[in-house]
Amino acid sequence: MSLKISTAGVRGIIGEGLRVETAINFAQAFSTYLEGGRVAIARDSRPSGSLIRSAVLAGTLASGSRIIDLGVIPTPSLQITLARGDFDGAIMIGAGHNPVRWNALRFLREDGAFFNAIQGRELLEIYHHGEFTKAAWDEIAPVEKTDGALQLHAQAVGELLDREAIRERGFTVAVDCCNGPCSLITPKFLEDLGCRVVALNNDVGRPFPHAPNPTPDNMSQLEALVRAAGADIGFAHDAEGQRLGIVTDRGEALNQEYTLAIVSHIVLTSGRCKGPIVTNLSTSRMIDSVAESAGTAVIRTPIGQAYVSEKALSSEADIAGEGSGQVNLPKLHPGPDGIAALALILDYLAKSGATISDLVDRLPRFRMIKENLTLPPPEIFHALQRFRREAEQRGDEFEVDLSDGIKLDSPNGWLHVRASTTESMLRIIAEAADPDEARRLHRWAREVVLQ
């Protein structure tokens, strides 16, 4: 499927599913929903971004909103601009970890949070109904442009840190920005902290050099750079600055699950907070170990930034995120922020004198297996129904959670089978302390859904 429309926004392959008219209509629906007002527009560095931006500008203006164009910036830079500015909402044009042929429109509230499920459904009703507000010729305002979002973001994150301690430590930091908008902020931010920066793929005018998702498979270049430069740590961004991958001083690319666990440990042991950790159903049990050590709780939500952000705000959590490398600091702004995450890691290492490898060695080890099965939507539905029936027959062995797909939990491990909200995929995730148990759970789920 080349187009996905959901309460999280619209996402698709350019020219196949996501067309200019789709972007125009969604922008009109969003402007109608807001009843006009000041709308911020931003995008990532995908080649299709200028095309979709033009469509979004046309639709938003046609329905009477006043536009402030923030240009090519990371999504967290947009969110902090909303949280600290005077806007009625925003549209982010960018498909995050998806391949370069994809793009997306995602819709944000005035506080910087993405639309929640209720707001998303209301927007979809307007879109499908097709009756949009129409501005008269003399009600169309000129597009304003501003370039202050990156500076505001860097300044806000810098206020969280002991800058002098980081400067005294004199880190060598390797960074892979995937030629995304973090190229415009991360290297300079690190240099301003006194780090020696060795950067690759930091040109927003060039194509993505690899899939824009900071998984170990996509961090081989960064691993080599860390070893060659003798770097203290390596960081990899996705195409929007929301996900953060880490390479240790040993040159080892970490599973993305480590990112939230590491930052949660830092936040909870530094005296910054003692509240709960909010994360999703598929995040590693490393989080539970970190929370238990700190004497706090873990609150789990369905998968998706909107669910995590909404629950973090309502529970007054200081740390939240997802196991895909996303870390939220709700008191900074509502969304995941890779720049803030890497800054807190450097701050901790500078003040503790530890290495990133030392920190990783303190965390428990689990074996997690993730598989994405590309299937047509009808087959995904039937596969989930088969697995649900099988799971309910084994209710004495597992605790069953049906809030997002089917999650089975037991003391020995857990298994989660769910449909992706962004692609036509069925996701299978299994985790256990014993690698053999993780493989057994994964194999069983795969056999059931594919039978």
N, C-alpha and C positions, 0 to 999 in steps of 0.2 A: 504494500500500500504506500503510495507516494504522497498522501496527505493525511494528517492526523488533526482532527478538530476535537478539542476537549475543553473542560473548564480551566485547564492550564494554559490555553491559548491555541494558536494554530501553527502547525509545523509541517513542512513538506519539501519535496524535491523541486527545485526551481524549474519551471517550464513544463513539469509533468503534473504535479498536484498543486503546488503553491504557485498561483498565477497572479498577475498584476491586479486583475479585477477582484480576486479574493482578498488581497491586501487592502485594496481601496475600501471594499465593503466592511471589512473588520474595523478599519480605522474610522469609518463613518459610524459604525455601531458603537464603538468606544466613545467617540465624541458625543453621540446622542445620549449614551448612558450617563456621561458626566454633565450633560446639559451645558456644554461649552466649557469655559474656564481656561486656565493655563496648563498646557500639556507639554511635558518634556519628551523629546525624541532622541534616542541614541542608537548606535549600532556597533557591531563588531567589524572585523576587517575582511569579511568574506567578499569575494568579487561581486556577488549578487546584492550586496548591501546597498549600493547606490541606487539600484533599480527598485528594490523594495522600499527604501527610504522615500523615493519620489512618489511612489504609490501611497504610502502612509501620509505624507505631507498633503497630497491632493485630497484624500478622503477626510482627514482631520480638519483641514481648512474648509472643505465643502460643507461640513456640519457645524461650523461656527466656533471652533476652538482657536485659541491663540497659542502659537507654537514657539517653544524655545528649543532650538536645535543644539544639542551638546556635542554632536560629532561622533567620532570613533573613540569610545572609552570602554573600560571594563564595566560589566553590569554592577558590581559593588560601588563603583564611582557614581553611577546613576542613582543607586539607592541612597547613598549618603547625601547626595545633592537634594533628593526629595525630602529626606528626613530632616534636613537643616534648612530647607528653603520654603518657598511659598508657591506650591503647585497643587493642582487638583488631581493629577495623575500622570502617568507616563507610559510610553510604549518602547520596549526594548526589542530591537531587530537583531536577532542573533540566535544561532542554534547550538550554542555551547559545545558539548562533546560530540555532536553529530558530524559526519563527514562534510567536506566542503560543498558538495552539491545541494545540501540541505540549507534551509533558512527557516526562521520562525518569527512570529510576533507574540510577545508576552506582555501582559497588561499589569500595571502597578498602581497601587493606591497612593494617596497623598503622603502617607507616612513612610513610603519606601518599600512596603511589603507587596508581594505579588497578590493578585486577586485570590481570595479563598474560594472554596467550592461553591458557596451560595452566590457570591458575586460573579463567578465565572458562568454559572447557569443563567443568571439574569442577563449577562452580556450575550450569551448564545441565543437567548430568546429574541433579543433585539435583532441580532444578526440574521437569524432564520426568518424572522417576520419580514425583514427587508424594508421597513418604513423608518427612514432616517431623517433627522433634523436637516433642513436645507437653509444655508445662510444666503442672505441676499448679497448682491454684488458689493454693496457698501458696508457689509459686515465682515468682509474677509480681511483679516489683519496681516501685515507683512510678517514673514518668518524672522524671528530674532535668533542670533547665534551668540554663544558664549563658550569660552574655552577655560573656565575656571574649575571644572569638575575634578580634574586630576590633582590640582594643587590642594583643593579642599579635602580630597580623600587622603592624600599623603600627610597633610597636616593633622587630620583627625587621628589617623593611626599612630603618628609620631607621638601624640600626647599620651599614649598608653605605655610608652617605653622609657627605660633609662638609657637615654642616648649616649651619655658619657661612658657607661659601662660597655656598651657595644663598641664604641670607638676604641676604647682601651684594649679590648680583646683583639681587634684587628683581624676580623674574619676574612678568609677568602671564600667567596660564594660563587658557585656556578649556577646559571639560570637559563632555562629554555622557555621562551615566551611563545613558541609555536607560531611566530609572526602574527600573533594576535594583539589586541589593544594593550595588554600588559607590557608590551614592548615600550610603550610610551610612559610608563610609570615605574615599573619594578627596578630596572637597572639604575635609574637616577636616584630612586628612593634609597637603594642599598648604598650607593656611593655617598649620599648625604649622611648616612650613618657611619661613614668611615670604612666601609668594606671594600676590599679589592674584588671587583666584579669581573668574572669571565662569562660572557654571554654568548649564546648562539640563538639563531632563529628569532632575532629581535628587530625585524623590519616589516612593518605593517603593509608595505607595498608589495611584498612577495607572497607566493602561495604558502599554504600550510605544508611544512616539510614532512609531516607524518599525521596520522589520525590525531585530531585535537582533543585527546583524552589522556591525562597523565597516568596511564597504567604502566607497570613494569615493561611490558612489550614495547611501549612507545618511548621509553626513557633510555634506550641503549646509547644514543649519542651523549646524553647527559652523564651516564655512568662513565663513559670514556673520558669526557671532559673533566669530571671530578678527579679521576685518577691522574690524568695528564697534568692538571694544574695543582695537584696536591690540595684540593679544596677541602674546607672544613665541612661543607654541606652543599648539596645541590637541590634546587627547586624547579619544578616544572608546572607550568600553567596550562589550563585548557584555553579554549578560544574566547572565553569571556571573563576570566579571572575569578571564577567561582570555585573551581576544583584545584587542589594543590597536591602534586606528587613530590616525594622526597627521595633523594639519594644520599646515603650516609657517607661519612668520611672514609669508610672502607670501600666505597664505590658500589654499594649494594642498593638497587632500586627497591623501595618498599612497596608492598601492597597498599593500595589507597586507603584501606581500612585503618592503617596506622595513623593517618593524619589527624583524624578527630580524636583518637585515643591519646596521642601525644599532647595535643593542645589542651584536651580536657584535663590530663594529668597536671600540666603546667598551671592552668587556671585554678584548679582545685587545691593544689599544694602551695600556691603562692600567696594564699590569703585573699585573693581577689574576690572569691565568692564561696558559699557553702550550699548553694541551691542545687536543684536537680539538673541532670543532663537530659536534654530532649533530643531524641533521635528516632529513626524509623525502624520498622520491623526487621529489615534485612541487615542492619548494622551488626558488626561482630560483637561477640560477648567480651571482647577486650574492654568495651565500655563499661560493662557490668563490674568487671574487676577493678577498674579505675574508680568507679563510683563507690564500691564497697570499701576500698582502701581509704577513701576520703569521708566515709560516713554519710553519703548522700544517696539519692535515688535516681533511677533511670525511668524516664517516661517515654514510651514508644508510640509512634503514630503510623498511619499509612505512609507509603512512599511518596515523596514529592516535597519540594521546597515550601509550597504554600502550607501544607499540613504541619511541617516542622516549625516554620516561622510563626504560624498562628498559635500553636501550643506553647512555644517558647515565650511569646508575649503574654499569653493569658496566665501562665504559671510563674511568671517573673523569673525565668531562668537566665543565668548569665552566660551559659555555654550551651550550644546546640549544634546540630549538623547531621550529615549523613555519611555512610561508609564509603561513598564515592569520592572522598577527598574534600568534602564540603564542611566548613567550620563557620558557624554563626556566632557572632557576639552581639546579642540583641540590644545591649546598651550603646553600641556603636551605630548599628542600623539593623534592620530585620533580616537581611539576607546573608548567604554564604560569602566569605571574603578571603580569597587566597592571599592577598597582600597582608591583611591583618594577621592571618595565621602564620605566615613565615616570619613576620615581625615579632610575634610573641615567642616563637621558637628561638630566634636569635637573642632576644632579651633574656630568656631563661638560661641559655647556654653561657651567655656573657656573665651573668651574675652568679651562676652555680659553678662555673669552671668545668662543667661536664662537656662531653662530646655527644653528638646525636646518637652514636652507637651505644654509649653508656645508657642513654635514656631508653632506647629500643630494648636493650637487654633486660631492663626492669619490667617490661610488660610481658604478660603471659602469652604463650604461643598457641594459636589455634590453626587448624587446617580448614580453609574455606575453598569451596569449589563453586565457580559460577559458570553457567552455560546459558547462552541465548540461542533459542531455536526460532528461526525465521519461518513463520507459518501464515497462511491466509487467515483472516479474522474468524471465519466459521470454524476452522479447525482448532484455533485457539480456544474458542468457546467450548467445543466438545471435549477437548483435552482437559480443560479445567473441571468440567463436570465429571469426567471419569476419575480424575484424581480426588475430587471432593468426596465422591462415593467411597473410594478406597480408604481415604483418610478417616471418614466417619466410622467405618467398620473397625478401625484400629484405635478408637478413642480411649481404650484402656491403656494404651502404650504412650500416647501423646496428648498434650494439651493442644486443642485445636483453636486457632484464631482465624476468623473469616472476614476480618475488617478490610483486608486488601489481598485478594487472592486467597490462597490457603497456606497458612503457616502452622507447622507442627513442631512442638517444643517438648523436649524431654531432658532429664538431667545429663544424658550422655551427648546430646547434640540437638540440632534443629534443622528444619528443612522448610524452604519457602518457594512456592510455585505461584507465579502471578503473570498477568499480561502487562506488557510495557505500555505506558501511556504516551510514549513518544514515537514508537516504531511498531511495526506489525511483528512482534516477537513474543515468545513465551520465555520467561526468565525462570531458571532453576538455580537456587542457591542452597548449598548445604554447608554446615560448619560443625566441627567437633574438635575436642582436644586430641582425640585419637584419629590420625589420618585414615586408618582403615574404616572407622565408623563414618567419617565424612564421605568416603568413596561409596560405602554401602548405601547411605541415604540418597546420594545423588543418583546412583545406578538404579535404585528402586523407583525413584520419581521419573526418571527418563523412560524406563520401560513402561510405566503406566500411561504416561501422556502420549507416547508414540505408538501404542498398541493399535 
